[in-house]
Amino acid sequence: MEIKKHKKEVILIVIIIAISCILLLVNKIIFSKPARYLEITVDGKVVEKLDLNHDAEILVNGYQSGTNRIVIQGGKVHVSDATCPDKICIHQGTIEQTGESIVCLPNRMIAQIMGN
């Protein structure tokens, strides 16, 4: 009886690992489109579209006079400075793949990498 229970647990673990691998591959296929541009929205309105092939630094005016300094360097994007109290947008790090985004809730700013 112990052997049957152990065998079922092993089969369940193998199935979970297989499903995880399939989902990872599907995710890679969906987001493998080349990143083309960065779309910045404030309070739901698009305020800027920037080409990722050109290095740039932009100051985005957010909600209630808050600001975010966004840096594009080598096709990668990060927030280098922000006036929000928690600075989570800065700690989100660098993004570079289609679909990734950086969000600053206090300033209502979203910077999202878009593909074709």
Secondary structure, 3 states (H helix, E strand, C coil): CHHHHHHHHHHHHHHHHHHHHHHHHHHHHHCCCCCCEEEEEECCEEEEEEECCCCEEEEEECHHHCEEEEEEECCEEEEEEECCCCCHHHHCCCECCCCCEEEECCCCEEEEEECC
